[in-house]
Amino acid sequence: MWLIFILILLVLILAWIFIAPLQIQIDTRIPEVYVRWVSLGKAKLVFDEDKWWLKISVFFISKKWELEKLLHNPRKKVKKVKLKPGTKKSKFLRRLFKIIKSSRITRWQIAIDTGDNVKNAWLYNLNFYPAFCHLHINFFDENYLFLEIRNAPWKMVYALMK
């Protein structure tokens, strides 16, 4: 009896991990890239204290690393191998594009100031055009991008199998 209960619980947990949505947010107003696997964990790439930091939190465990030390670690040296054209690199790119196509952009916003008031005045009418409702032309020297992308692991696996 208990064995069946534990197996069912394990299958439900694995199903939730497979269904739980992934969310990516890019915000250039505050230099931050935020990746969140809903109800499981999150990772942030943040510019703070004149350095880039990687902050990871999974369930109740959190850790913070300096990104430069992670990328420029002289412990391991890897030999570069030249690939023949049309091999693994092109297959990898095709798979990457399939995963990107399975994602959905849920929110986005772009603000542009060209620095020239005449160009801004010519472009300002785009603020009122319904197709460009996420584009904001301004005169306040404000340039930023906010992007939120959602996907689920089952969609990514399905896109790779197609």
Kinemage of the C-alpha trace (Angstrom):
@kinemage 1
@onewidth
@group {chain A} dominant
@subgroup {mainchain}
@vectorlist {calphas} color= white
{ca met a 1} P 0.000 0.000 0.000
{ca trp a 2} L 2.718 2.482 1.009
{ca leu a 3} L 4.816 1.521 -1.978
{ca ile a 4} L 1.988 2.402 -4.367
{ca phe a 5} L 1.455 5.726 -2.585
{ca ile a 6} L 5.167 6.591 -2.816
{ca leu a 7} L 5.301 5.633 -6.517
{ca ile a 8} L 2.234 7.757 -7.305
{ca leu a 9} L 3.722 10.685 -5.388
{ca leu a 10} L 7.016 10.310 -7.259
{ca val a 11} L 5.213 10.229 -10.637
{ca leu a 12} L 3.222 13.356 -9.712
{ca ile a 13} L 6.393 15.221 -8.709
{ca leu a 14} L 8.114 14.263 -11.982
{ca ala a 15} L 5.015 15.288 -13.961
{ca trp a 16} L 4.972 18.669 -12.220
{ca ile a 17} L 8.659 19.224 -13.037
{ca phe a 18} L 7.903 18.398 -16.676
{ca ile a 19} L 4.862 20.732 -16.814
{ca ala a 20} L 6.077 23.654 -14.633
{ca pro a 21} L 6.643 26.733 -16.818
{ca leu a 22} L 10.010 28.381 -17.396
{ca gln a 23} L 10.091 32.173 -17.407
{ca ile a 24} L 12.887 34.437 -18.700
{ca gln a 25} L 12.879 38.192 -18.054
{ca ile a 26} L 15.360 40.659 -19.530
{ca asp a 27} L 15.207 44.206 -18.202
{ca thr a 28} L 17.828 46.743 -19.251
{ca arg a 29} L 16.512 49.521 -16.961
{ca ile a 30} L 17.995 47.615 -14.061
{ca pro a 31} L 20.670 45.426 -15.683
{ca glu a 32} L 19.163 42.042 -14.909
{ca val a 33} L 18.436 38.730 -16.586
{ca tyr a 34} L 16.070 36.573 -14.569
{ca val a 35} L 15.367 32.890 -15.265
{ca arg a 36} L 12.694 31.220 -13.150
{ca trp a 37} L 11.402 27.690 -13.163
{ca val a 38} L 8.074 28.229 -11.420
{ca ser a 39} L 7.906 26.538 -7.995
{ca leu a 40} L 11.372 24.963 -8.368
{ca gly a 41} L 14.030 27.650 -8.492
{ca lys a 42} L 15.396 30.800 -10.054
{ca ala a 43} L 18.641 32.290 -11.320
{ca lys a 44} L 19.511 35.968 -11.695
{ca leu a 45} L 22.311 37.672 -13.552
{ca val a 46} L 22.608 41.099 -11.894
{ca phe a 47} L 24.983 44.053 -12.197
{ca asp a 48} L 25.697 45.145 -8.617
{ca glu a 49} L 28.696 46.724 -6.872
{ca asp a 50} L 30.376 47.340 -10.285
{ca lys a 51} L 30.440 43.586 -10.979
{ca trp a 52} L 28.179 41.008 -12.595
{ca trp a 53} L 26.792 38.475 -10.124
{ca leu a 54} L 25.069 35.142 -10.661
{ca lys a 55} L 22.514 34.397 -7.949
{ca ile a 56} L 20.901 30.968 -7.888
{ca ser a 57} L 18.134 29.830 -5.581
{ca val a 58} L 16.688 26.303 -5.652
{ca phe a 59} L 13.934 25.611 -3.146
{ca phe a 60} L 15.418 26.994 0.086
{ca ile a 61} L 19.118 26.928 -0.908
{ca ser a 62} L 20.638 30.092 -2.376
{ca lys a 63} L 24.130 30.875 -3.619
{ca lys a 64} L 25.874 33.923 -5.107
{ca trp a 65} L 28.934 33.920 -7.395
{ca glu a 66} L 30.920 36.593 -9.164
{ca leu a 67} L 30.472 35.967 -12.875
{ca glu a 68} L 33.975 36.983 -13.928
{ca lys a 69} L 35.540 34.399 -11.606
{ca leu a 70} L 33.242 31.705 -12.988
{ca leu a 71} L 34.030 32.483 -16.629
{ca his a 72} L 37.774 33.106 -16.334
{ca asn a 73} L 38.733 30.227 -14.090
{ca pro a 74} L 42.279 29.151 -15.105
{ca arg a 75} L 41.946 25.660 -13.595
{ca lys a 76} L 40.928 23.866 -16.769
{ca lys a 77} L 42.225 24.364 -20.271
{ca val a 78} L 40.089 22.961 -23.041
{ca lys a 79} L 41.466 22.130 -26.453
{ca lys a 80} L 39.472 23.559 -29.334
{ca val a 81} L 38.444 21.065 -31.957
{ca lys a 82} L 37.654 22.231 -35.482
{ca leu a 83} L 34.374 20.905 -36.813
{ca lys a 84} L 33.684 20.035 -40.409
{ca pro a 85} L 31.048 22.296 -41.972
{ca gly a 86} L 27.512 20.976 -41.693
{ca thr a 87} L 28.103 18.725 -38.687
{ca lys a 88} L 27.265 19.182 -35.033
{ca lys a 89} L 27.242 22.973 -35.074
{ca ser a 90} L 24.472 23.257 -37.669
{ca lys a 91} L 22.422 20.532 -35.948
{ca phe a 92} L 22.804 22.376 -32.659
{ca leu a 93} L 21.612 25.628 -34.259
{ca arg a 94} L 18.587 23.913 -35.824
{ca arg a 95} L 17.619 22.441 -32.453
{ca leu a 96} L 18.141 25.784 -30.745
{ca phe a 97} L 15.840 27.517 -33.244
{ca lys a 98} L 13.175 24.836 -32.691
{ca ile a 99} L 13.298 25.496 -28.947
{ca ile a 100} L 13.087 29.251 -29.529
{ca lys a 101} L 10.064 28.768 -31.795
{ca ser a 102} L 8.292 26.786 -29.071
{ca ser a 103} L 8.624 29.755 -26.667
{ca arg a 104} L 6.066 32.533 -26.278
{ca ile a 105} L 6.720 36.201 -25.599
{ca thr a 106} L 4.216 37.233 -22.945
{ca arg a 107} L 5.253 40.842 -22.316
{ca trp a 108} L 7.647 43.211 -24.012
{ca gln a 109} L 8.302 46.909 -24.147
{ca ile a 110} L 10.881 49.039 -25.945
{ca ala a 111} L 11.588 52.720 -25.296
{ca ile a 112} L 13.680 54.664 -27.786
{ca asp a 113} L 15.189 58.135 -27.785
{ca thr a 114} L 17.347 58.742 -30.838
{ca gly a 115} L 19.063 61.763 -29.321
{ca asp a 116} L 17.794 63.967 -32.139
{ca asn a 117} L 14.573 65.856 -31.382
{ca val a 118} L 13.593 66.080 -35.049
{ca lys a 119} L 13.879 62.292 -35.550
{ca asn a 120} L 11.990 61.708 -32.312
{ca ala a 121} L 9.227 64.049 -33.513
{ca trp a 122} L 8.964 62.154 -36.811
{ca leu a 123} L 8.835 58.799 -34.983
{ca tyr a 124} L 6.547 59.965 -32.152
{ca asn a 125} L 3.403 59.143 -34.162
{ca leu a 126} L 4.277 55.435 -33.881
{ca asn a 127} L 3.268 55.617 -30.196
{ca phe a 128} L -0.373 55.900 -31.288
{ca tyr a 129} L -0.344 53.206 -33.965
{ca pro a 130} L -1.987 50.026 -32.558
{ca ala a 131} L 0.569 47.651 -34.106
{ca phe a 132} L 3.371 49.405 -32.189
{ca cys a 133} L 1.653 49.567 -28.797
{ca his a 134} L 4.781 48.173 -27.093
{ca leu a 135} L 7.073 50.784 -28.649
{ca his a 136} L 7.553 54.102 -26.849
{ca ile a 137} L 9.325 56.963 -28.584
{ca asn a 138} L 10.293 59.599 -26.026
{ca phe a 139} L 12.269 62.801 -25.596
{ca phe a 140} L 13.653 61.983 -22.136
{ca asp a 141} L 16.869 60.145 -23.122
{ca glu a 142} L 15.267 56.881 -22.045
{ca asn a 143} L 16.313 53.722 -23.904
{ca tyr a 144} L 15.384 50.324 -22.539
{ca leu a 145} L 14.123 46.879 -23.355
{ca phe a 146} L 11.864 44.707 -21.213
{ca leu a 147} L 11.187 41.188 -22.457
{ca glu a 148} L 9.411 38.258 -20.811
{ca ile a 149} L 9.486 34.826 -22.443
{ca arg a 150} L 7.660 31.706 -21.232
{ca asn a 151} L 8.089 28.075 -22.142
{ca ala a 152} L 7.594 24.664 -20.575
{ca pro a 153} L 9.991 21.687 -20.576
{ca trp a 154} L 7.445 19.465 -22.317
{ca lys a 155} L 7.198 21.978 -25.186
{ca met a 156} L 10.972 22.046 -25.570
{ca val a 157} L 11.202 18.247 -25.629
{ca tyr a 158} L 8.352 18.066 -28.149
{ca ala a 159} L 10.086 20.677 -30.359
{ca leu a 160} L 13.309 18.655 -30.301
{ca met a 161} L 11.501 15.433 -31.171
{ca lys a 162} L 9.595 16.954 -34.111
